[in-house]
Amino acid sequence: MNMAVDLGWYLALAALLFCIGVAGVLTRRNALIIFMSIELMLNAVNLTFIAFSRSLTNVDGQVFVFLVMAVAAAEVAVGLAIIVTIFRHKETVDIDKVNLMKW
């Protein structure tokens, strides 16, 4: 029995993940949670690319997702390094308590 998932379900899941990510960025004050929410939004966009790539039987979307994942991996390394540096100097990752203009 072949039960193929419709494109709309993939897009609905991607929209839900993206909305959760936006809500996390807008409501949270912790830099790590905001960072994870941004990564969730990137993965929602990647899911959309993969869904359309599969639907159109074209590998261009999958190649683009591979490039986005490589950039996201570099972003994670740099972002976490910045967060660790801020934590060492300010001893908090709360974005309301961090003023980067004054060390």
C-alpha positions, 0 to 999 in steps of 0.5 A, a space after each residue: 500500500 503506497 501512502 504518499 504524503 501530500 505537499 500540503 502536509 509538508 508545507 503545513 508542518 513547515 509553517 507550524 515550525 516557522 511560527 514556533 521559531 518566530 514565537 521563540 524569537 519574539 517572546 524569549 530573553 535567553 540568547 540560547 533559546 533565541 538562537 535555537 528558534 532561529 535554527 528552527 526557522 531555518 529548518 522549516 525553510 529547508 523542509 519547504 525546499 525539500 518538499 517542493 524539490 520532491 514534488 517537482 522531481 528536481 534536485 535543485 532544492 536539495 542542493 540548496 538545502 545542503 548549502 544552507 545546512 553548511 552555512 547554518 553549521 558555521 553560524 552555530 559555531 560562530 554564534 555559540 562562540 559569541 554567546 560563550 564570550 558574552 557569558 564569560 564577561 557578563 555572566 548572563 545570557 539574558 539579552 535585556 541585561 547585556 549591553 555590548 557597548 559597555 564592557 
